[in-house]
Amino acid sequence: MRFHFVGERMRRGFGVDRVLDQWARFAVARGHEAHVWVVFKDEDLPPSPYTLHILPAGLNRGGPYYDLKVIRRSRVMGRLSGDDLLLLTDPLLSVGLRFPSFMVGDMGLSPACGSWAKVRRSLLLPRAKRVFTISKFLRKQLPHAVQKNGEVLYLGADHLHPPTLPSHQLLTSFPPRDDKLRVLYVGRGDPSMGSYKGVENLLAWYQEAKEHIHLVMVGPCGVEGAKRLRQLGIFHLPYAPDDWLGWMMKETELLVSFSTWEGFNLPLMEAQVLGTPVAALNVGAHPEVVLDGETGWLEEDAASLGKRILSLATDRKPLKEAGEAAMDWGARFSWERWGPRWLEAMEEAVR
């Protein structure tokens, strides 16, 4: 059986890209042939057991003309036989118009997406044979007619393995262990890349709290954004390899998210898997991935979240207790558990 996974890109350090990679790896591990189709990829990706293809449509979500381009360029995929399973993700759902049967791995439509993205989903999701969402929150966001065809399948988050000894470069430049609380943020660092990520609220809070906090940020933010972070005294990396990111999650004492919308929030779960507690807003799928008051803290607004983090800088005993609970909770979100479930659900859908 051949699996075809279609996504926008395959780049290091992006959550959706990591999910496509893990899906394809599990398909190969179960003896299937796996193909991943993307419109853009990093040139220095490590070797993979699946075949990675370029679907030459370009990075552009500007409207219906882009979808027409996607449909036209998807001819490079050729014809799919009865032994081929096709799983599509936004914004490339229009690929499904070329094939009689396809499934959708829905990772949500963020507030940053335009009105055409909503139209695209309303037209194409009902055509899918099955729709799989990565949280109960996202399943409720599906069009009512599609919800009965939807199934919730969570993601694994145990793919980060911290090295026994980090690189000299990282070790010497990382914020020191001292009286300040070391806090980590993973995600886009420029508000223009998606205001719903709450980066402005994070930075505004940090300027008031920097006397008590070392803030570490990992994620793209552009040249001007990186300059701004340096001026604020923030340790920033635009990208971190898996071993570096795993080490930073272990080395910091708390991972935070000021995001006002998340369909899952992979960094929150990655941190908990490694025994690092988290603090975030009580929005989206966060109540599904964080046990409030046990593995982390969920607050109703940015001001309350900032106060919670500062309180943990003063009294760190709750961090230790939450970290132990987080590791136990995170064990439920392993790829060994959820990877096979994804493949089995896809296989069952075409029987």
N, C-alpha and C positions, 0 to 999 in steps of 0.2 A: 504494500500500500504506500502511496506517495502523499506526503503532506506538503501543502504550499501555504506559507504564512506571508501575508502582505502587509507591509507597514511603510511609514514615511521615510525612515532612516535607520541606519545601524551605526551609531556613534557611541564611543565610550562615555560612561558617566550619565547616561539618560535612562530613566526608569522603564519607559515603554520599550526601548531598544533592548534592554536587558531581558525583558519578558519574552520578546520574540526569540532572542537567543536561547533562553531556557526551554521554551516550547520545542524549538527545533532539536535541541540536544536530547530531550527526552524521547522525541519521535525516533531519532537514530538509535538511542539506547534500547528501544523496544523492537529494533529490527526493521524499522521503516526507512524509506528514503525521504529525506527532508530538503525542501527548498525554501529559501527566504528571499522575498522580492522587496526591494526598497528603492527609493528615488535618489538617495544619497548615502554614502558610507565614508567612514574614516579610512585613510589609506594604510594605517599602521595597525589594523585589527589583528589580534592573535589568530592562529590557525583554528578552524572549527571543523567538526565532523559533518556538517551539512554544506550544501552548495548555496552560496550567496550571489544573487543576481541583481543587476541594476535595471529598474524599470524607468526609462528615460523621460520622465514627465517634469522633472524640475521641482524645486521647493517653492510652491506658490499656491495659496489657498484663496485666491482672489474672487472666485465665483464660479458660475456654471461653465465658463469657457475652460477653466482648469479641469473640471470634471470631464469635459469632452476630450481634452488632451490626454487625460489619464486613460479613458476608454480606448482612444486610438493607439496610444503607446503600449497599452497592455497586450497588444497583439504579439509582442515578443514572448509572451508566456505560452504561445501555441495553443493547441487543443488539449483539454483535460479529459481523461478517460474515466471509466467507472471506478477505477482504483485510485483516483486522485481526490483528496480532501482539500478544500480551499477555505482558509480562515482569513477574513479581512478585518482590518482595524481602520479607524478614522485617521486621516482624511481620505483614504483610498477606497471607500465603500463602493464607489462607482465602477470599480473593476468588476463587481458582481453582475453588471449589465451585460457582460460578454459571456457569462457562463450560466447554464441552466440551474446549477445548484451551488450554493455557498453558505458559509456560516460566518458569524460575526463575533469577534472577541471585543466586547465593548468596555472601553476604559474611561468612558464619560466624555461629556462635552463641557469644557470649562467655560467660565464667564468671559474669557478672552476671545472665544470663537465668535465669528460674525453670524449674521442672520442666515446667510446661505448655508452654513454648516448645519443649522437646524432643519432647513428645507431638505437638504441632502439626506439627513437621517430619517426624516418623516417619509421620504419617498422610497428609501432603500431598505430600511430595517424590516418592513413588512414582507419584503421579498426573500429574506434570509430563511433558510431551513431551520436554523436554530440560532439563538442569540445567547451568548454567555457573558455575564457581567462579573466584575471582580469584587463586587460588594452588594449588600442588600440595598444600600442607599442608591446605587446606580440602577438597580432593577426597578426601583420605584420611579426613576426618572424616565424610563422607557415609555413610548406611546402606549396607551392603555391596550390597544389591540395586539401589541407585541409582548406585553408582560407575561401572558400565558405561555408564550413560546420561549421565555427567558429562564435561565438557570444560573444561580450564583455559584461561582467557583473562585475561591480565594487564590492568592499568589503565594509562592514560597519566598522566603527572605533570608535564607541561610547560605547565601553565596559569597559573602565577604569573609575572608580568612586572614586575620591580622598576622603579620610576620613576627617571628620571634625577636628580630632586631630590625628596626626601621632604618631607612637610608640615613646617611650622615647629614645630608641636606635637610631632610625633614626634622631630624632629631635636634639639630642645632638652631633651627629657626622657629620651632614650635613654641607657643607661650609656656613659660616655666610653671612648675608647681609652686604655688605660693598661697597667700591668703585669699586670692581672687578665685571665683568659681569659673572653671573652664567650660564654656558653653559652645555647642556646635550647631550650625545651621547648614543643611545640604539642599541645594536647589538654585534656581535662577536668582542672581544677585542684583539684577537691574529691574526697577519697578516698571520700566517700559516693556519688559518681556512678559508682563502679566501682573496687573495691579492686584489681582486676587491673592497672589502669593504673600501679600502683607509685608513686603520688604521695607517699605517706607516706615511702617509702624515699628518694625524690628530695629531699624537704624535710629529712629527717634527715641525709642526706649533705651537703646544702648548709650546714646550720648548723655542721658541722664544717669545711667547705671554703671558707667565704665570704671568708676572708682572701685567697684566690687566685682567686676566681670572681665574675663578674657573672652572675647568673641572670636570664634573660628568659623569662617564661611567657605564652603566649597561649592562651586558652580559658576557657569558662564555669566558675565555681566558687561562685556564690551570694554574697550580701552578707557573711556571716560568713567565708567562705573568702577573699574578696578582702581583707577586713580583716586576716586572718592573714598573707597574703602581704605586705601593706604593712609589717606589724610586723616581718617577717623581712628587710625591705630588698630585696624582689624587685620588679623592674619587671614589672608585669602589665597585660595588656589582655584584657578578656573576649572581645573579638572584634577582628579586624583585617581590613580590606578586602584584596583580593588584592594590590594594589600595595604596601600597607604590609607584608604578610606576606612578599612576595617580597623587599622591601628588607631586612627584618630577617634573613631567611635568608642573604642576601648579606653583611650587615654583621657577623653573629655568626660565630664561628670554628668552632663545633661544634654540631650538633643532637643532643640526647640523648633516650632513651626508656628508662624503667625498667619498662615494661610486661611482664607475665609471660605475656601471650597477645595475639597479633595475627594476623588473617587476611591482612593485607597490610602495613599501616602506611604510609598515604599520605604523612604528613609526612617520613618517612625518605627516600622516593624524591623528593619535591618538593625537599628540600634538596640531594640529590645532583645532580639536574638542574641546579641553579644553582651547582654547584661547591663546595658546603659538605659536608665529611665528617660522618659520624654515628657515634654510639656507642650500643649497645643491648644487651639481653640476647639470648642465643642461643636464642630460643624461637620457636614458631609459624612464620610465613612469613619471619621475618627473614633466614635464610640464603639465601632466594630473591631478596631485594631488596637485600642488602648483600654485597659481596665482602669477607669478613673479612680484615683486614690490608692491604687495597688501597684500598677506597673508604671504609672505616670499620672499626670494631672491635666484635666480638660477644663478650660475656663470659658466664660461666656463672652468676653470681649478682650481687646488688646490690653486695656489698662489693668484688668484683673490678672491677665497672663503675666504681664510685666511684674506685678506685685508678687505673684507666686514665685517667679524665678528668683527675685531678690530675697524672698523669705528663705529659699533653699540655700542661698549664698551665706546666710547668717546661721542657719541650723541645717547641717548636712546629714544628720542622722536619717531622715526620711529617704534620702537618696540611696543609701546603702540597702535599706529594706526594700525599696522599689526596684532596685537593680536585681536583687535576687529573685523577686517575683517576676520581673520582666523576662529573665532568661527562661524560667519555667513556662511562661505564657508564649514566648517566642518559639518554643519547640513545636507548637502546634502549627506553625507556619513554615514548614519545611518543603523544599521542592520534592523530596522523596515522597511526601504525602500528596501534594497537590499537582505535581507534574503528571503522574499517571492518571489522575482523575480527569485532567483536561483531555488527554489523549483518548481515554475510554469514552468520555462523553461525546467526542467528535466521531469516534468509530461507531458508537451506538446510533448516532443521528443519521447515518447513511445506510444502516442495515435494513 
